[in-house]
Amino acid sequence: MIGAFLSSFPLLFRCDCVVQRLYLNRRKFVKNASCIKRTNYLVVRASSSGVDNSTLIENELSLKYFQYKGFRTSYIVSAPNTEASCNFAVVCVHGFGATCEHWKHNIPYLSKRFGFVYAVDLLGFGASDKPSPVSTPDLTVAYTFEEWAAQINTFVDKVVQRPVVLIANSIGCLVAMQAAVEHPENYIGLIALNPSLRLLSKKKRSGLKAVLASFIAGLLRIQFFSTIFFQQLTKETVIRRILEQAYYDKSRVTDSLVKMLQKPSKDPGARSVFVEFTNYSDGATPEELLEKLRLPVAIIWGEKDPWEPVALGQNLKQFPCVKRFVRLPNVGHCPHDEAPDRVNPVLEEIIREFTSTP
């Protein structure tokens, strides 16, 4: 039934490198904040830019946890090799369906140059808890940009405790923008890699696209249908096919990448998270958030992204906060993972620009 359904409509769930979209085969910190003690964190000893990052992730960067609204949320951190003081940190935010380990090819490189680098699992993803949505006088849990932005701001307040340069991919870019809009005092700058344009948000969709999106979202509210659909969608073979759309360089779609993205889908609550977010069409668009941002923003765009067309993305250059727009030929939706050798030096250059500005 699922196969027939997928072949009957020009629709594809894409979760920023796994699955999310229902219509797509068409087109108060001060600067001198003191560093957190090195002894609190695991250290990555990256002797060169050619280190085996996967080994570093598996052997030296174990998951750590912090509490957000009473739920366990996970992150990884790479600390500097020395006791030298540093006055900012880098925090990476993954896209929908991905995990903090999606930054494994970037963390050692950036940590060697800038010190503390964190990557967070958003609530509902990776190794973070996946609670059911709830709204009571005592507790609200919702899978929205506002919720995830509150998580990031709590993480910066409680764990990072210094000014931050944000790096994010796809839907994670909207989360990062929202966090910076709500608490600009926490952040130095933001680097967005192939940000989601939210082409299916209520504010942008119309006509047949709106009807189809609403119809499929309604079907997914039916537990029987959503259970079967989610089971099929999270098979290794299906995840691989989706990734091979997202990545222009198919050789980068490895078994370890597929398994990394599939593993959280087996956790209790994962299906509910998927259903909630695929029904989420509210929230701000990138245009609305960029209009409000006053910190510097740099955008990096893989030109071969089949989901977020660079022709539309380049319109974001019009906003005053966007200081740089870098196009990467022959790279897809996840440049940081597909082409780290090309992306990491660009990230380094931009971070140095952000942090050298008086």
CORBELJO-V579735 format. One record per residue. N is the residue number from 1. RES is the residue in one letter. SS is DSSP state (~ for helix, > for strand, _ for the rest). BURIAL is + if it has 24 or more other C-alpha atoms within 12 Angstrom, else -. Layout:
n->N res->RES ss->SS burial->BURIAL
n->N res->RES ss->SS burial->BURIAL
//
This chain:
n->1 res->M ss->_ burial->-
n->2 res->I ss->~ burial->-
n->3 res->G ss->~ burial->-
n->4 res->A ss->~ burial->-
n->5 res->F ss->~ burial->-
n->6 res->L ss->~ burial->-
n->7 res->S ss->~ burial->-
n->8 res->S ss->~ burial->-
n->9 res->F ss->_ burial->-
n->10 res->P ss->_ burial->-
n->11 res->L ss->_ burial->+
n->12 res->L ss->_ burial->+
n->13 res->F ss->_ burial->+
n->14 res->R ss->_ burial->+
n->15 res->C ss->_ burial->+
n->16 res->D ss->_ burial->+
n->17 res->C ss->_ burial->+
n->18 res->V ss->_ burial->+
n->19 res->V ss->_ burial->+
n->20 res->Q ss->_ burial->+
n->21 res->R ss->_ burial->+
n->22 res->L ss->_ burial->+
n->23 res->Y ss->_ burial->+
n->24 res->L ss->_ burial->+
n->25 res->N ss->_ burial->-
n->26 res->R ss->_ burial->-
n->27 res->R ss->_ burial->-
n->28 res->K ss->_ burial->-
n->29 res->F ss->_ burial->+
n->30 res->V ss->_ burial->-
n->31 res->K ss->_ burial->-
n->32 res->N ss->_ burial->-
n->33 res->A ss->_ burial->-
n->34 res->S ss->_ burial->-
n->35 res->C ss->_ burial->+
n->36 res->I ss->_ burial->+
n->37 res->K ss->_ burial->-
n->38 res->R ss->~ burial->-
n->39 res->T ss->~ burial->-
n->40 res->N ss->~ burial->-
n->41 res->Y ss->_ burial->+
n->42 res->L ss->_ burial->+
n->43 res->V ss->> burial->+
n->44 res->V ss->_ burial->+
n->45 res->R ss->_ burial->+
n->46 res->A ss->_ burial->+
n->47 res->S ss->_ burial->-
n->48 res->S ss->_ burial->-
n->49 res->S ss->_ burial->-
n->50 res->G ss->_ burial->-
n->51 res->V ss->_ burial->-
n->52 res->D ss->_ burial->-
n->53 res->N ss->~ burial->+
n->54 res->S ss->~ burial->+
n->55 res->T ss->~ burial->-
n->56 res->L ss->~ burial->+
n->57 res->I ss->~ burial->+
n->58 res->E ss->~ burial->-
n->59 res->N ss->~ burial->-
n->60 res->E ss->_ burial->+
n->61 res->L ss->_ burial->+
n->62 res->S ss->_ burial->+
n->63 res->L ss->_ burial->+
n->64 res->K ss->> burial->+
n->65 res->Y ss->> burial->+
n->66 res->F ss->> burial->+
n->67 res->Q ss->> burial->-
n->68 res->Y ss->> burial->+
n->69 res->K ss->_ burial->-
n->70 res->G ss->_ burial->-
n->71 res->F ss->> burial->-
n->72 res->R ss->> burial->+
n->73 res->T ss->> burial->+
n->74 res->S ss->> burial->+
n->75 res->Y ss->> burial->+
n->76 res->I ss->> burial->+
n->77 res->V ss->> burial->+
n->78 res->S ss->> burial->+
n->79 res->A ss->> burial->+
n->80 res->P ss->_ burial->+
n->81 res->N ss->_ burial->+
n->82 res->T ss->_ burial->-
n->83 res->E ss->_ burial->-
n->84 res->A ss->_ burial->-
n->85 res->S ss->_ burial->-
n->86 res->C ss->_ burial->+
n->87 res->N ss->_ burial->+
n->88 res->F ss->> burial->+
n->89 res->A ss->> burial->+
n->90 res->V ss->> burial->+
n->91 res->V ss->> burial->+
n->92 res->C ss->> burial->+
n->93 res->V ss->> burial->+
n->94 res->H ss->_ burial->+
n->95 res->G ss->_ burial->+
n->96 res->F ss->_ burial->+
n->97 res->G ss->_ burial->+
n->98 res->A ss->_ burial->+
n->99 res->T ss->_ burial->+
n->100 res->C ss->~ burial->+
n->101 res->E ss->~ burial->+
n->102 res->H ss->~ burial->+
n->103 res->W ss->~ burial->+
n->104 res->K ss->~ burial->+
n->105 res->H ss->~ burial->+
n->106 res->N ss->~ burial->+
n->107 res->I ss->~ burial->+
n->108 res->P ss->~ burial->+
n->109 res->Y ss->~ burial->+
n->110 res->L ss->~ burial->+
n->111 res->S ss->~ burial->+
n->112 res->K ss->~ burial->+
n->113 res->R ss->~ burial->+
n->114 res->F ss->~ burial->+
n->115 res->G ss->_ burial->+
n->116 res->F ss->_ burial->+
n->117 res->V ss->> burial->+
n->118 res->Y ss->> burial->+
n->119 res->A ss->> burial->+
n->120 res->V ss->> burial->+
n->121 res->D ss->_ burial->+
n->122 res->L ss->_ burial->+
n->123 res->L ss->_ burial->+
n->124 res->G ss->_ burial->+
n->125 res->F ss->_ burial->+
n->126 res->G ss->_ burial->+
n->127 res->A ss->_ burial->+
n->128 res->S ss->_ burial->+
n->129 res->D ss->_ burial->+
n->130 res->K ss->_ burial->+
n->131 res->P ss->_ burial->+
n->132 res->S ss->_ burial->+
n->133 res->P ss->_ burial->+
n->134 res->V ss->> burial->-
n->135 res->S ss->> burial->-
n->136 res->T ss->_ burial->-
n->137 res->P ss->_ burial->-
n->138 res->D ss->_ burial->-
n->139 res->L ss->_ burial->-
n->140 res->T ss->> burial->-
n->141 res->V ss->> burial->+
n->142 res->A ss->_ burial->+
n->143 res->Y ss->_ burial->+
n->144 res->T ss->_ burial->+
n->145 res->F ss->~ burial->+
n->146 res->E ss->~ burial->+
n->147 res->E ss->~ burial->+
n->148 res->W ss->~ burial->+
n->149 res->A ss->~ burial->+
n->150 res->A ss->~ burial->+
n->151 res->Q ss->~ burial->+
n->152 res->I ss->~ burial->+
n->153 res->N ss->~ burial->+
n->154 res->T ss->~ burial->+
n->155 res->F ss->~ burial->+
n->156 res->V ss->~ burial->+
n->157 res->D ss->~ burial->+
n->158 res->K ss->~ burial->-
n->159 res->V ss->~ burial->+
n->160 res->V ss->~ burial->+
n->161 res->Q ss->_ burial->+
n->162 res->R ss->_ burial->+
n->163 res->P ss->> burial->+
n->164 res->V ss->> burial->+
n->165 res->V ss->> burial->+
n->166 res->L ss->> burial->+
n->167 res->I ss->> burial->+
n->168 res->A ss->> burial->+
n->169 res->N ss->> burial->+
n->170 res->S ss->_ burial->+
n->171 res->I ss->~ burial->+
n->172 res->G ss->~ burial->+
n->173 res->C ss->~ burial->+
n->174 res->L ss->~ burial->+
n->175 res->V ss->~ burial->+
n->176 res->A ss->~ burial->+
n->177 res->M ss->~ burial->+
n->178 res->Q ss->~ burial->+
n->179 res->A ss->~ burial->+
n->180 res->A ss->~ burial->+
n->181 res->V ss->~ burial->+
n->182 res->E ss->~ burial->+
n->183 res->H ss->_ burial->+
n->184 res->P ss->~ burial->+
n->185 res->E ss->~ burial->+
n->186 res->N ss->~ burial->+
n->187 res->Y ss->> burial->+
n->188 res->I ss->> burial->+
n->189 res->G ss->> burial->+
n->190 res->L ss->> burial->+
n->191 res->I ss->> burial->+
n->192 res->A ss->> burial->+
n->193 res->L ss->> burial->+
n->194 res->N ss->_ burial->+
n->195 res->P ss->_ burial->+
n->196 res->S ss->_ burial->+
n->197 res->L ss->_ burial->+
n->198 res->R ss->_ burial->+
n->199 res->L ss->_ burial->+
n->200 res->L ss->_ burial->+
n->201 res->S ss->_ burial->+
n->202 res->K ss->_ burial->-
n->203 res->K ss->_ burial->-
n->204 res->K ss->_ burial->-
n->205 res->R ss->_ burial->-
n->206 res->S ss->_ burial->-
n->207 res->G ss->~ burial->-
n->208 res->L ss->~ burial->-
n->209 res->K ss->~ burial->+
n->210 res->A ss->~ burial->-
n->211 res->V ss->~ burial->-
n->212 res->L ss->~ burial->+
n->213 res->A ss->~ burial->+
n->214 res->S ss->~ burial->+
n->215 res->F ss->~ burial->-
n->216 res->I ss->~ burial->+
n->217 res->A ss->~ burial->+
n->218 res->G ss->~ burial->-
n->219 res->L ss->~ burial->-
n->220 res->L ss->~ burial->+
n->221 res->R ss->_ burial->+
n->222 res->I ss->_ burial->-
n->223 res->Q ss->~ burial->-
n->224 res->F ss->~ burial->-
n->225 res->F ss->~ burial->-
n->226 res->S ss->~ burial->+
n->227 res->T ss->~ burial->+
n->228 res->I ss->~ burial->-
n->229 res->F ss->~ burial->+
n->230 res->F ss->~ burial->+
n->231 res->Q ss->~ burial->-
n->232 res->Q ss->~ burial->+
n->233 res->L ss->~ burial->+
n->234 res->T ss->_ burial->+
n->235 res->K ss->_ burial->-
n->236 res->E ss->~ burial->+
n->237 res->T ss->~ burial->-
n->238 res->V ss->~ burial->+
n->239 res->I ss->~ burial->+
n->240 res->R ss->~ burial->+
n->241 res->R ss->~ burial->+
n->242 res->I ss->~ burial->+
n->243 res->L ss->~ burial->+
n->244 res->E ss->~ burial->+
n->245 res->Q ss->~ burial->+
n->246 res->A ss->~ burial->+
n->247 res->Y ss->_ burial->+
n->248 res->Y ss->_ burial->+
n->249 res->D ss->_ burial->+
n->250 res->K ss->~ burial->-
n->251 res->S ss->~ burial->-
n->252 res->R ss->~ burial->+
n->253 res->V ss->_ burial->+
n->254 res->T ss->_ burial->-
n->255 res->D ss->~ burial->-
n->256 res->S ss->~ burial->-
n->257 res->L ss->~ burial->+
n->258 res->V ss->~ burial->+
n->259 res->K ss->~ burial->+
n->260 res->M ss->~ burial->+
n->261 res->L ss->~ burial->+
n->262 res->Q ss->~ burial->+
n->263 res->K ss->~ burial->+
n->264 res->P ss->~ burial->+
n->265 res->S ss->~ burial->+
n->266 res->K ss->~ burial->+
n->267 res->D ss->_ burial->-
n->268 res->P ss->_ burial->-
n->269 res->G ss->_ burial->+
n->270 res->A ss->~ burial->+
n->271 res->R ss->~ burial->+
n->272 res->S ss->~ burial->+
n->273 res->V ss->~ burial->+
n->274 res->F ss->~ burial->+
n->275 res->V ss->~ burial->+
n->276 res->E ss->~ burial->+
n->277 res->F ss->~ burial->+
n->278 res->T ss->~ burial->+
n->279 res->N ss->_ burial->+
n->280 res->Y ss->_ burial->+
n->281 res->S ss->_ burial->+
n->282 res->D ss->_ burial->-
n->283 res->G ss->_ burial->+
n->284 res->A ss->_ burial->+
n->285 res->T ss->_ burial->+
n->286 res->P ss->~ burial->+
n->287 res->E ss->~ burial->+
n->288 res->E ss->~ burial->-
n->289 res->L ss->~ burial->+
n->290 res->L ss->~ burial->+
n->291 res->E ss->~ burial->-
n->292 res->K ss->~ burial->+
n->293 res->L ss->_ burial->+
n->294 res->R ss->_ burial->+
n->295 res->L ss->_ burial->+
n->296 res->P ss->> burial->+
n->297 res->V ss->> burial->+
n->298 res->A ss->> burial->+
n->299 res->I ss->> burial->+
n->300 res->I ss->> burial->+
n->301 res->W ss->> burial->+
n->302 res->G ss->> burial->+
n->303 res->E ss->_ burial->+
n->304 res->K ss->_ burial->+
n->305 res->D ss->_ burial->+
n->306 res->P ss->_ burial->+
n->307 res->W ss->_ burial->+
n->308 res->E ss->_ burial->+
n->309 res->P ss->_ burial->+
n->310 res->V ss->~ burial->+
n->311 res->A ss->~ burial->-
n->312 res->L ss->~ burial->+
n->313 res->G ss->~ burial->+
n->314 res->Q ss->~ burial->+
n->315 res->N ss->~ burial->-
n->316 res->L ss->~ burial->+
n->317 res->K ss->~ burial->+
n->318 res->Q ss->~ burial->-
n->319 res->F ss->_ burial->+
n->320 res->P ss->_ burial->-
n->321 res->C ss->_ burial->+
n->322 res->V ss->> burial->+
n->323 res->K ss->> burial->+
n->324 res->R ss->> burial->+
n->325 res->F ss->> burial->+
n->326 res->V ss->> burial->+
n->327 res->R ss->> burial->+
n->328 res->L ss->> burial->+
n->329 res->P ss->_ burial->-
n->330 res->N ss->_ burial->-
n->331 res->V ss->_ burial->+
n->332 res->G ss->_ burial->+
n->333 res->H ss->_ burial->+
n->334 res->C ss->_ burial->+
n->335 res->P ss->~ burial->+
n->336 res->H ss->~ burial->+
n->337 res->D ss->~ burial->+
n->338 res->E ss->~ burial->+
n->339 res->A ss->_ burial->+
n->340 res->P ss->~ burial->+
n->341 res->D ss->~ burial->-
n->342 res->R ss->~ burial->+
n->343 res->V ss->~ burial->+
n->344 res->N ss->~ burial->+
n->345 res->P ss->~ burial->-
n->346 res->V ss->~ burial->+
n->347 res->L ss->~ burial->+
n->348 res->E ss->~ burial->+
n->349 res->E ss->~ burial->-
n->350 res->I ss->~ burial->+
n->351 res->I ss->~ burial->+
n->352 res->R ss->~ burial->-
n->353 res->E ss->~ burial->-
n->354 res->F ss->~ burial->+
n->355 res->T ss->~ burial->+
n->356 res->S ss->~ burial->-
n->357 res->T ss->_ burial->-
n->358 res->P ss->_ burial->-
//
